[in-house]
Amino acid sequence: MVKPSPVVSKGNRVALIFCSPHVMVNVQGKVLEDGYLDQKVKVQREGNRKIFEGRVVSSQEVEVVI
């Protein structure tokens, strides 16, 4: 059986979509681990050391609910 390729790979640059009930902010960041569609992955905003957990939305976007 062949394992499918991850949608995002460690080190990929992606758009991080930070969402709250009334605000949505789009910033650049990077993925810290491989991930598949709808899977949670660790991400880091560019210029910031804080690590967030987000859901892979596409190969170029990760959604972080705050």
PDB file of N, H, CA, C and O in Angstrom:
ATOM      1  N   MET A   1       0.841  -1.172   0.000  1.00  0.00           N
ATOM      2  CA  MET A   1       0.000   0.000   0.000  1.00  0.00           C
ATOM      3  C   MET A   1       0.891   1.242   0.000  1.00  0.00           C
ATOM      4  O   MET A   1       1.869   1.315   0.745  1.00  0.00           O
ATOM      5  N   VAL A   2       0.550   2.200  -0.829  1.00  0.00           N
ATOM      6  H   VAL A   2      -0.244   2.141  -1.434  1.00  0.00           H
ATOM      7  CA  VAL A   2       1.319   3.432  -0.945  1.00  0.00           C
ATOM      8  C   VAL A   2       0.677   4.496  -0.071  1.00  0.00           C
ATOM      9  O   VAL A   2      -0.529   4.732  -0.139  1.00  0.00           O
ATOM     10  N   LYS A   3       1.497   5.130   0.748  1.00  0.00           N
ATOM     11  H   LYS A   3       2.476   4.938   0.804  1.00  0.00           H
ATOM     12  CA  LYS A   3       1.010   6.191   1.622  1.00  0.00           C
ATOM     13  C   LYS A   3       0.929   7.499   0.833  1.00  0.00           C
ATOM     14  O   LYS A   3       1.873   7.839   0.120  1.00  0.00           O
ATOM     15  N   PRO A   4      -0.184   8.244   0.946  1.00  0.00           N
ATOM     16  CA  PRO A   4      -0.296   9.504   0.206  1.00  0.00           C
ATOM     17  C   PRO A   4       0.705  10.546   0.713  1.00  0.00           C
ATOM     18  O   PRO A   4       1.130  10.506   1.868  1.00  0.00           O
ATOM     19  N   SER A   5       1.068  11.463  -0.155  1.00  0.00           N
ATOM     20  H   SER A   5       0.723  11.496  -1.093  1.00  0.00           H
ATOM     21  CA  SER A   5       1.990  12.544   0.214  1.00  0.00           C
ATOM     22  C   SER A   5       1.275  13.560   1.097  1.00  0.00           C
ATOM     23  O   SER A   5       0.082  13.805   0.918  1.00  0.00           O
ATOM     24  N   PRO A   6       1.997  14.155   2.054  1.00  0.00           N
ATOM     25  CA  PRO A   6       1.381  15.204   2.875  1.00  0.00           C
ATOM     26  C   PRO A   6       0.996  16.413   2.029  1.00  0.00           C
ATOM     27  O   PRO A   6       1.637  16.703   1.018  1.00  0.00           O
ATOM     28  N   VAL A   7      -0.052  17.113   2.447  1.00  0.00           N
ATOM     29  H   VAL A   7      -0.573  16.878   3.268  1.00  0.00           H
ATOM     30  CA  VAL A   7      -0.493  18.328   1.754  1.00  0.00           C
ATOM     31  C   VAL A   7       0.487  19.463   2.031  1.00  0.00           C
ATOM     32  O   VAL A   7       0.790  20.260   1.143  1.00  0.00           O
ATOM     33  N   VAL A   8       0.982  19.533   3.271  1.00  0.00           N
ATOM     34  H   VAL A   8       0.735  18.885   3.992  1.00  0.00           H
ATOM     35  CA  VAL A   8       2.021  20.505   3.640  1.00  0.00           C
ATOM     36  C   VAL A   8       3.182  19.737   4.257  1.00  0.00           C
ATOM     37  O   VAL A   8       2.985  18.730   4.937  1.00  0.00           O
ATOM     38  N   SER A   9       4.381  20.219   4.015  1.00  0.00           N
ATOM     39  H   SER A   9       4.542  21.037   3.462  1.00  0.00           H
ATOM     40  CA  SER A   9       5.575  19.575   4.548  1.00  0.00           C
ATOM     41  C   SER A   9       6.310  20.515   5.485  1.00  0.00           C
ATOM     42  O   SER A   9       6.194  21.736   5.378  1.00  0.00           O
ATOM     43  N   LYS A  10       7.065  19.932   6.404  1.00  0.00           N
ATOM     44  H   LYS A  10       7.159  18.940   6.491  1.00  0.00           H
ATOM     45  CA  LYS A  10       7.847  20.709   7.362  1.00  0.00           C
ATOM     46  C   LYS A  10       8.700  21.730   6.626  1.00  0.00           C
ATOM     47  O   LYS A  10       9.418  21.391   5.685  1.00  0.00           O
ATOM     48  N   GLY A  11       8.615  22.998   7.067  1.00  0.00           N
ATOM     49  H   GLY A  11       8.032  23.273   7.831  1.00  0.00           H
ATOM     50  CA  GLY A  11       9.400  24.070   6.474  1.00  0.00           C
ATOM     51  C   GLY A  11       8.674  24.847   5.389  1.00  0.00           C
ATOM     52  O   GLY A  11       9.143  25.910   4.981  1.00  0.00           O
ATOM     53  N   ASN A  12       7.525  24.338   4.905  1.00  0.00           N
ATOM     54  H   ASN A  12       7.144  23.475   5.236  1.00  0.00           H
ATOM     55  CA  ASN A  12       6.755  25.054   3.879  1.00  0.00           C
ATOM     56  C   ASN A  12       6.306  26.416   4.385  1.00  0.00           C
ATOM     57  O   ASN A  12       5.941  26.551   5.553  1.00  0.00           O
ATOM     58  N   ARG A  13       6.329  27.417   3.530  1.00  0.00           N
ATOM     59  H   ARG A  13       6.625  27.307   2.581  1.00  0.00           H
ATOM     60  CA  ARG A  13       5.759  28.729   3.824  1.00  0.00           C
ATOM     61  C   ARG A  13       4.288  28.678   3.444  1.00  0.00           C
ATOM     62  O   ARG A  13       3.936  28.246   2.347  1.00  0.00           O
ATOM     63  N   VAL A  14       3.432  29.122   4.355  1.00  0.00           N
ATOM     64  H   VAL A  14       3.718  29.473   5.247  1.00  0.00           H
ATOM     65  CA  VAL A  14       1.985  29.105   4.128  1.00  0.00           C
ATOM     66  C   VAL A  14       1.362  30.385   4.666  1.00  0.00           C
ATOM     67  O   VAL A  14       1.991  31.144   5.403  1.00  0.00           O
ATOM     68  N   ALA A  15       0.108  30.603   4.278  1.00  0.00           N
ATOM     69  H   ALA A  15      -0.403  29.986   3.679  1.00  0.00           H
ATOM     70  CA  ALA A  15      -0.679  31.693   4.855  1.00  0.00           C
ATOM     71  C   ALA A  15      -1.325  31.155   6.118  1.00  0.00           C
ATOM     72  O   ALA A  15      -1.993  30.122   6.078  1.00  0.00           O
ATOM     73  N   LEU A  16      -1.136  31.836   7.234  1.00  0.00           N
ATOM     74  H   LEU A  16      -0.593  32.675   7.266  1.00  0.00           H
ATOM     75  CA  LEU A  16      -1.780  31.469   8.487  1.00  0.00           C
ATOM     76  C   LEU A  16      -3.010  32.351   8.636  1.00  0.00           C
ATOM     77  O   LEU A  16      -2.905  33.577   8.636  1.00  0.00           O
ATOM     78  N   ILE A  17      -4.153  31.738   8.760  1.00  0.00           N
ATOM     79  H   ILE A  17      -4.238  30.742   8.760  1.00  0.00           H
ATOM     80  CA  ILE A  17      -5.402  32.477   8.903  1.00  0.00           C
ATOM     81  C   ILE A  17      -5.818  32.377  10.362  1.00  0.00           C
ATOM     82  O   ILE A  17      -6.322  31.343  10.801  1.00  0.00           O
ATOM     83  N   PHE A  18      -5.607  33.453  11.113  1.00  0.00           N
ATOM     84  H   PHE A  18      -5.197  34.293  10.757  1.00  0.00           H
ATOM     85  CA  PHE A  18      -5.987  33.498  12.521  1.00  0.00           C
ATOM     86  C   PHE A  18      -7.446  33.926  12.593  1.00  0.00           C
ATOM     87  O   PHE A  18      -7.800  35.006  12.119  1.00  0.00           O
ATOM     88  N   CYS A  19      -8.301  33.084  13.185  1.00  0.00           N
ATOM     89  H   CYS A  19      -8.014  32.207  13.570  1.00  0.00           H
ATOM     90  CA  CYS A  19      -9.743  33.338  13.233  1.00  0.00           C
ATOM     91  C   CYS A  19     -10.234  33.400  14.665  1.00  0.00           C
ATOM     92  O   CYS A  19      -9.834  32.603  15.514  1.00  0.00           O
ATOM     93  N   SER A  20     -11.106  34.357  14.917  1.00  0.00           N
ATOM     94  H   SER A  20     -11.431  35.005  14.227  1.00  0.00           H
ATOM     95  CA  SER A  20     -11.862  34.435  16.163  1.00  0.00           C
ATOM     96  C   SER A  20     -13.304  34.710  15.740  1.00  0.00           C
ATOM     97  O   SER A  20     -13.555  34.902  14.551  1.00  0.00           O
ATOM     98  N   PRO A  21     -14.262  34.736  16.672  1.00  0.00           N
ATOM     99  CA  PRO A  21     -15.654  34.937  16.264  1.00  0.00           C
ATOM    100  C   PRO A  21     -15.916  36.191  15.422  1.00  0.00           C
ATOM    101  O   PRO A  21     -16.829  36.193  14.596  1.00  0.00           O
ATOM    102  N   HIS A  22     -15.127  37.260  15.617  1.00  0.00           N
ATOM    103  H   HIS A  22     -14.385  37.259  16.287  1.00  0.00           H
ATOM    104  CA  HIS A  22     -15.427  38.502  14.907  1.00  0.00           C
ATOM    105  C   HIS A  22     -14.285  39.045  14.065  1.00  0.00           C
ATOM    106  O   HIS A  22     -14.441  40.078  13.413  1.00  0.00           O
ATOM    107  N   VAL A  23     -13.138  38.372  14.064  1.00  0.00           N
ATOM    108  H   VAL A  23     -13.011  37.533  14.594  1.00  0.00           H
ATOM    109  CA  VAL A  23     -11.968  38.894  13.351  1.00  0.00           C
ATOM    110  C   VAL A  23     -11.240  37.757  12.630  1.00  0.00           C
ATOM    111  O   VAL A  23     -11.146  36.637  13.132  1.00  0.00           O
ATOM    112  N   MET A  24     -10.729  38.079  11.436  1.00  0.00           N
ATOM    113  H   MET A  24     -10.806  38.988  11.028  1.00  0.00           H
ATOM    114  CA  MET A  24      -9.894  37.134  10.712  1.00  0.00           C
ATOM    115  C   MET A  24      -8.660  37.887  10.211  1.00  0.00           C
ATOM    116  O   MET A  24      -8.784  38.918   9.550  1.00  0.00           O
ATOM    117  N   VAL A  25      -7.460  37.365  10.528  1.00  0.00           N
ATOM    118  H   VAL A  25      -7.358  36.527  11.065  1.00  0.00           H
ATOM    119  CA  VAL A  25      -6.210  38.005  10.132  1.00  0.00           C
ATOM    120  C   VAL A  25      -5.382  36.988   9.352  1.00  0.00           C
ATOM    121  O   VAL A  25      -5.254  35.834   9.760  1.00  0.00           O
ATOM    122  N   ASN A  26      -4.826  37.426   8.236  1.00  0.00           N
ATOM    123  H   ASN A  26      -4.929  38.364   7.905  1.00  0.00           H
ATOM    124  CA  ASN A  26      -4.026  36.572   7.373  1.00  0.00           C
ATOM    125  C   ASN A  26      -2.574  37.027   7.446  1.00  0.00           C
ATOM    126  O   ASN A  26      -2.274  38.175   7.118  1.00  0.00           O
ATOM    127  N   VAL A  27      -1.650  36.134   7.875  1.00  0.00           N
ATOM    128  H   VAL A  27      -1.893  35.201   8.141  1.00  0.00           H
ATOM    129  CA  VAL A  27      -0.223  36.453   7.967  1.00  0.00           C
ATOM    130  C   VAL A  27       0.580  35.305   7.375  1.00  0.00           C
ATOM    131  O   VAL A  27       0.049  34.216   7.158  1.00  0.00           O
ATOM    132  N   GLN A  28       1.852  35.550   7.116  1.00  0.00           N
ATOM    133  H   GLN A  28       2.283  36.435   7.293  1.00  0.00           H
ATOM    134  CA  GLN A  28       2.728  34.513   6.602  1.00  0.00           C
ATOM    135  C   GLN A  28       3.357  33.738   7.756  1.00  0.00           C
ATOM    136  O   GLN A  28       3.615  34.288   8.827  1.00  0.00           O
ATOM    137  N   GLY A  29       3.595  32.461   7.516  1.00  0.00           N
ATOM    138  H   GLY A  29       3.385  32.015   6.646  1.00  0.00           H
ATOM    139  CA  GLY A  29       4.229  31.629   8.523  1.00  0.00           C
ATOM    140  C   GLY A  29       4.810  30.386   7.898  1.00  0.00           C
ATOM    141  O   GLY A  29       4.851  30.250   6.676  1.00  0.00           O
ATOM    142  N   LYS A  30       5.263  29.472   8.749  1.00  0.00           N
ATOM    143  H   LYS A  30       5.230  29.582   9.742  1.00  0.00           H
ATOM    144  CA  LYS A  30       5.806  28.219   8.225  1.00  0.00           C
ATOM    145  C   LYS A  30       5.265  27.048   9.024  1.00  0.00           C
ATOM    146  O   LYS A  30       4.891  27.177  10.190  1.00  0.00           O
ATOM    147  N   VAL A  31       5.237  25.912   8.365  1.00  0.00           N
ATOM    148  H   VAL A  31       5.542  25.807   7.418  1.00  0.00           H
ATOM    149  CA  VAL A  31       4.745  24.675   8.955  1.00  0.00           C
ATOM    150  C   VAL A  31       5.917  23.988   9.651  1.00  0.00           C
ATOM    151  O   VAL A  31       7.016  23.925   9.098  1.00  0.00           O
ATOM    152  N   LEU A  32       5.692  23.476  10.857  1.00  0.00           N
ATOM    153  H   LEU A  32       4.800  23.527  11.306  1.00  0.00           H
ATOM    154  CA  LEU A  32       6.762  22.841  11.622  1.00  0.00           C
ATOM    155  C   LEU A  32       6.727  21.319  11.559  1.00  0.00           C
ATOM    156  O   LEU A  32       7.598  20.656  12.123  1.00  0.00           O
ATOM    157  N   GLU A  33       5.716  20.751  10.870  1.00  0.00           N
ATOM    158  H   GLU A  33       5.008  21.289  10.412  1.00  0.00           H
ATOM    159  CA  GLU A  33       5.621  19.298  10.717  1.00  0.00           C
ATOM    160  C   GLU A  33       4.767  18.979   9.491  1.00  0.00           C
ATOM    161  O   GLU A  33       3.959  19.801   9.059  1.00  0.00           O
ATOM    162  N   ASP A  34       4.948  17.795   8.940  1.00  0.00           N
ATOM    163  H   ASP A  34       5.604  17.127   9.290  1.00  0.00           H
ATOM    164  CA  ASP A  34       4.145  17.369   7.799  1.00  0.00           C
ATOM    165  C   ASP A  34       2.686  17.240   8.214  1.00  0.00           C
ATOM    166  O   ASP A  34       2.390  16.909   9.362  1.00  0.00           O
ATOM    167  N   GLY A  35       1.764  17.505   7.269  1.00  0.00           N
ATOM    168  H   GLY A  35       2.005  17.774   6.336  1.00  0.00           H
ATOM    169  CA  GLY A  35       0.346  17.402   7.592  1.00  0.00           C
ATOM    170  C   GLY A  35      -0.520  17.134   6.379  1.00  0.00           C
ATOM    171  O   GLY A  35      -0.147  17.434   5.245  1.00  0.00           O
ATOM    172  N   TYR A  36      -1.677  16.568   6.640  1.00  0.00           N
ATOM    173  H   TYR A  36      -1.980  16.325   7.562  1.00  0.00           H
ATOM    174  CA  TYR A  36      -2.660  16.236   5.611  1.00  0.00           C
ATOM    175  C   TYR A  36      -3.881  17.137   5.761  1.00  0.00           C
ATOM    176  O   TYR A  36      -4.041  17.798   6.787  1.00  0.00           O
ATOM    177  N   LEU A  37      -4.730  17.168   4.761  1.00  0.00           N
ATOM    178  H   LEU A  37      -4.600  16.631   3.927  1.00  0.00           H
ATOM    179  CA  LEU A  37      -5.935  17.988   4.760  1.00  0.00           C
ATOM    180  C   LEU A  37      -6.768  17.716   6.007  1.00  0.00           C
ATOM    181  O   LEU A  37      -7.000  16.558   6.355  1.00  0.00           O
ATOM    182  N   ASP A  38      -7.219  18.766   6.680  1.00  0.00           N
ATOM    183  H   ASP A  38      -7.031  19.707   6.397  1.00  0.00           H
ATOM    184  CA  ASP A  38      -8.021  18.735   7.910  1.00  0.00           C
ATOM    185  C   ASP A  38      -7.273  18.199   9.136  1.00  0.00           C
ATOM    186  O   ASP A  38      -7.891  18.003  10.182  1.00  0.00           O
ATOM    187  N   GLN A  39      -5.985  17.962   9.036  1.00  0.00           N
ATOM    188  H   GLN A  39      -5.483  18.122   8.186  1.00  0.00           H
ATOM    189  CA  GLN A  39      -5.187  17.509  10.173  1.00  0.00           C
ATOM    190  C   GLN A  39      -4.614  18.723  10.888  1.00  0.00           C
ATOM    191  O   GLN A  39      -4.329  19.741  10.258  1.00  0.00           O
ATOM    192  N   LYS A  40      -4.443  18.620  12.201  1.00  0.00           N
ATOM    193  H   LYS A  40      -4.675  17.793  12.713  1.00  0.00           H
ATOM    194  CA  LYS A  40      -3.819  19.698  12.968  1.00  0.00           C
ATOM    195  C   LYS A  40      -2.302  19.571  12.880  1.00  0.00           C
ATOM    196  O   LYS A  40      -1.744  18.479  12.979  1.00  0.00           O
ATOM    197  N   VAL A  41      -1.648  20.725  12.689  1.00  0.00           N
ATOM    198  H   VAL A  41      -2.102  21.613  12.609  1.00  0.00           H
ATOM    199  CA  VAL A  41      -0.194  20.789  12.607  1.00  0.00           C
ATOM    200  C   VAL A  41       0.302  21.978  13.420  1.00  0.00           C
ATOM    201  O   VAL A  41      -0.449  22.913  13.698  1.00  0.00           O
ATOM    202  N   LYS A  42       1.554  21.929  13.789  1.00  0.00           N
ATOM    203  H   LYS A  42       2.164  21.170  13.562  1.00  0.00           H
ATOM    204  CA  LYS A  42       2.173  23.053  14.484  1.00  0.00           C
ATOM    205  C   LYS A  42       2.722  24.018  13.442  1.00  0.00           C
ATOM    206  O   LYS A  42       3.330  23.615  12.450  1.00  0.00           O
ATOM    207  N   VAL A  43       2.491  25.304  13.694  1.00  0.00           N
ATOM    208  H   VAL A  43       1.997  25.631  14.499  1.00  0.00           H
ATOM    209  CA  VAL A  43       2.946  26.349  12.776  1.00  0.00           C
ATOM    210  C   VAL A  43       3.571  27.481  13.580  1.00  0.00           C
ATOM    211  O   VAL A  43       3.372  27.598  14.789  1.00  0.00           O
ATOM    212  N   GLN A  44       4.329  28.305  12.874  1.00  0.00           N
ATOM    213  H   GLN A  44       4.490  28.210  11.892  1.00  0.00           H
ATOM    214  CA  GLN A  44       4.988  29.447  13.513  1.00  0.00           C
ATOM    215  C   GLN A  44       4.870  30.656  12.595  1.00  0.00           C
ATOM    216  O   GLN A  44       5.152  30.570  11.400  1.00  0.00           O
ATOM    217  N   ARG A  45       4.456  31.769  13.158  1.00  0.00           N
ATOM    218  H   ARG A  45       4.228  31.838  14.129  1.00  0.00           H
ATOM    219  CA  ARG A  45       4.345  33.014  12.403  1.00  0.00           C
ATOM    220  C   ARG A  45       5.738  33.549  12.108  1.00  0.00           C
ATOM    221  O   ARG A  45       6.623  33.454  12.958  1.00  0.00           O
ATOM    222  N   GLU A  46       5.950  34.108  10.927  1.00  0.00           N
ATOM    223  H   GLU A  46       5.231  34.186  10.236  1.00  0.00           H
ATOM    224  CA  GLU A  46       7.258  34.677  10.586  1.00  0.00           C
ATOM    225  C   GLU A  46       7.601  35.810  11.534  1.00  0.00           C
ATOM    226  O   GLU A  46       6.766  36.672  11.806  1.00  0.00           O
ATOM    227  N   GLY A  47       8.820  35.811  12.035  1.00  0.00           N
ATOM    228  H   GLY A  47       9.499  35.110  11.814  1.00  0.00           H
ATOM    229  CA  GLY A  47       9.264  36.854  12.946  1.00  0.00           C
ATOM    230  C   GLY A  47       8.791  36.672  14.371  1.00  0.00           C
ATOM    231  O   GLY A  47       8.913  37.593  15.178  1.00  0.00           O
ATOM    232  N   ASN A  48       8.257  35.513  14.702  1.00  0.00           N
ATOM    233  H   ASN A  48       8.159  34.765  14.047  1.00  0.00           H
ATOM    234  CA  ASN A  48       7.728  35.254  16.041  1.00  0.00           C
ATOM    235  C   ASN A  48       8.112  33.829  16.436  1.00  0.00           C
ATOM    236  O   ASN A  48       8.038  32.917  15.614  1.00  0.00           O
ATOM    237  N   ARG A  49       8.514  33.638  17.665  1.00  0.00           N
ATOM    238  H   ARG A  49       8.574  34.379  18.334  1.00  0.00           H
ATOM    239  CA  ARG A  49       8.928  32.307  18.115  1.00  0.00           C
ATOM    240  C   ARG A  49       7.778  31.464  18.652  1.00  0.00           C
ATOM    241  O   ARG A  49       7.920  30.253  18.824  1.00  0.00           O
ATOM    242  N   LYS A  50       6.645  32.099  18.917  1.00  0.00           N
ATOM    243  H   LYS A  50       6.530  33.082  18.777  1.00  0.00           H
ATOM    244  CA  LYS A  50       5.506  31.381  19.484  1.00  0.00           C
ATOM    245  C   LYS A  50       4.981  30.355  18.485  1.00  0.00           C
ATOM    246  O   LYS A  50       4.876  30.627  17.289  1.00  0.00           O
ATOM    247  N   ILE A  51       4.653  29.170  19.001  1.00  0.00           N
ATOM    248  H   ILE A  51       4.738  28.949  19.972  1.00  0.00           H
ATOM    249  CA  ILE A  51       4.150  28.078  18.167  1.00  0.00           C
ATOM    250  C   ILE A  51       2.645  27.960  18.368  1.00  0.00           C
ATOM    251  O   ILE A  51       2.152  27.978  19.496  1.00  0.00           O
ATOM    252  N   PHE A  52       1.924  27.838  17.259  1.00  0.00           N
ATOM    253  H   PHE A  52       2.324  27.824  16.342  1.00  0.00           H
ATOM    254  CA  PHE A  52       0.476  27.684  17.272  1.00  0.00           C
ATOM    255  C   PHE A  52       0.111  26.341  16.660  1.00  0.00           C
ATOM    256  O   PHE A  52       0.913  25.728  15.954  1.00  0.00           O
ATOM    257  N   GLU A  53      -1.103  25.892  16.937  1.00  0.00           N
ATOM    258  H   GLU A  53      -1.755  26.390  17.510  1.00  0.00           H
ATOM    259  CA  GLU A  53      -1.611  24.683  16.307  1.00  0.00           C
ATOM    260  C   GLU A  53      -2.769  25.087  15.402  1.00  0.00           C
ATOM    261  O   GLU A  53      -3.675  25.805  15.826  1.00  0.00           O
ATOM    262  N   GLY A  54      -2.735  24.626  14.164  1.00  0.00           N
ATOM    263  H   GLY A  54      -1.999  24.043  13.820  1.00  0.00           H
ATOM    264  CA  GLY A  54      -3.782  24.982  13.218  1.00  0.00           C
ATOM    265  C   GLY A  54      -4.194  23.790  12.379  1.00  0.00           C
ATOM    266  O   GLY A  54      -3.556  22.738  12.407  1.00  0.00           O
ATOM    267  N   ARG A  55      -5.275  23.973  11.630  1.00  0.00           N
ATOM    268  H   ARG A  55      -5.794  24.827  11.608  1.00  0.00           H
ATOM    269  CA  ARG A  55      -5.838  22.922  10.777  1.00  0.00           C
ATOM    270  C   ARG A  55      -5.461  23.207   9.325  1.00  0.00           C
ATOM    271  O   ARG A  55      -5.636  24.324   8.836  1.00  0.00           O
ATOM    272  N   VAL A  56      -4.944  22.194   8.646  1.00  0.00           N
ATOM    273  H   VAL A  56      -4.801  21.287   9.042  1.00  0.00           H
ATOM    274  CA  VAL A  56      -4.559  22.332   7.245  1.00  0.00           C
ATOM    275  C   VAL A  56      -5.819  22.491   6.395  1.00  0.00           C
ATOM    276  O   VAL A  56      -6.671  21.604   6.360  1.00  0.00           O
ATOM    277  N   VAL A  57      -5.928  23.632   5.711  1.00  0.00           N
ATOM    278  H   VAL A  57      -5.236  24.353   5.739  1.00  0.00           H
ATOM    279  CA  VAL A  57      -7.073  23.931   4.862  1.00  0.00           C
ATOM    280  C   VAL A  57      -6.748  23.611   3.404  1.00  0.00           C
ATOM    281  O   VAL A  57      -7.600  23.124   2.661  1.00  0.00           O
ATOM    282  N   SER A  58      -5.511  23.889   3.004  1.00  0.00           N
ATOM    283  H   SER A  58      -4.819  24.285   3.608  1.00  0.00           H
ATOM    284  CA  SER A  58      -5.042  23.601   1.645  1.00  0.00           C
ATOM    285  C   SER A  58      -3.521  23.529   1.690  1.00  0.00           C
ATOM    286  O   SER A  58      -2.917  23.640   2.757  1.00  0.00           O
ATOM    287  N   SER A  59      -2.913  23.345   0.534  1.00  0.00           N
ATOM    288  H   SER A  59      -3.404  23.254  -0.333  1.00  0.00           H
ATOM    289  CA  SER A  59      -1.451  23.263   0.483  1.00  0.00           C
ATOM    290  C   SER A  59      -0.789  24.602   0.778  1.00  0.00           C
ATOM    291  O   SER A  59       0.424  24.669   0.977  1.00  0.00           O
ATOM    292  N   GLN A  60      -1.591  25.679   0.807  1.00  0.00           N
ATOM    293  H   GLN A  60      -2.576  25.625   0.646  1.00  0.00           H
ATOM    294  CA  GLN A  60      -1.022  27.010   1.038  1.00  0.00           C
ATOM    295  C   GLN A  60      -1.641  27.735   2.220  1.00  0.00           C
ATOM    296  O   GLN A  60      -1.278  28.881   2.486  1.00  0.00           O
ATOM    297  N   GLU A  61      -2.582  27.092   2.952  1.00  0.00           N
ATOM    298  H   GLU A  61      -2.876  26.161   2.736  1.00  0.00           H
ATOM    299  CA  GLU A  61      -3.259  27.767   4.059  1.00  0.00           C
ATOM    300  C   GLU A  61      -3.442  26.853   5.261  1.00  0.00           C
ATOM    301  O   GLU A  61      -3.764  25.673   5.128  1.00  0.00           O
ATOM    302  N   VAL A  62      -3.227  27.434   6.440  1.00  0.00           N
ATOM    303  H   VAL A  62      -2.966  28.393   6.548  1.00  0.00           H
ATOM    304  CA  VAL A  62      -3.495  26.751   7.713  1.00  0.00           C
ATOM    305  C   VAL A  62      -4.338  27.693   8.552  1.00  0.00           C
ATOM    306  O   VAL A  62      -4.000  28.867   8.704  1.00  0.00           O
ATOM    307  N   GLU A  63      -5.434  27.184   9.098  1.00  0.00           N
ATOM    308  H   GLU A  63      -5.709  26.230   8.975  1.00  0.00           H
ATOM    309  CA  GLU A  63      -6.355  27.986   9.905  1.00  0.00           C
ATOM    310  C   GLU A  63      -6.054  27.784  11.386  1.00  0.00           C
ATOM    311  O   GLU A  63      -6.012  26.654  11.874  1.00  0.00           O
ATOM    312  N   VAL A  64      -5.846  28.886  12.091  1.00  0.00           N
ATOM    313  H   VAL A  64      -5.881  29.804  11.695  1.00  0.00           H
ATOM    314  CA  VAL A  64      -5.573  28.861  13.530  1.00  0.00           C
ATOM    315  C   VAL A  64      -6.736  29.554  14.229  1.00  0.00           C
ATOM    316  O   VAL A  64      -6.967  30.744  14.016  1.00  0.00           O
ATOM    317  N   VAL A  65      -7.471  28.817  15.065  1.00  0.00           N
ATOM    318  H   VAL A  65      -7.283  27.850  15.238  1.00  0.00           H
ATOM    319  CA  VAL A  65      -8.590  29.398  15.809  1.00  0.00           C
ATOM    320  C   VAL A  65      -8.063  29.927  17.134  1.00  0.00           C
ATOM    321  O   VAL A  65      -7.431  29.203  17.904  1.00  0.00           O
ATOM    322  N   ILE A  66      -8.336  31.211  17.385  1.00  0.00           N
ATOM    323  H   ILE A  66      -8.849  31.799  16.760  1.00  0.00           H
ATOM    324  CA  ILE A  66      -7.864  31.817  18.637  1.00  0.00           C
ATOM    325  C   ILE A  66      -9.041  32.264  19.478  1.00  0.00           C
ATOM    326  O   ILE A  66      -8.852  32.799  20.570  1.00  0.00           O
TER     327      ILE A  66
END
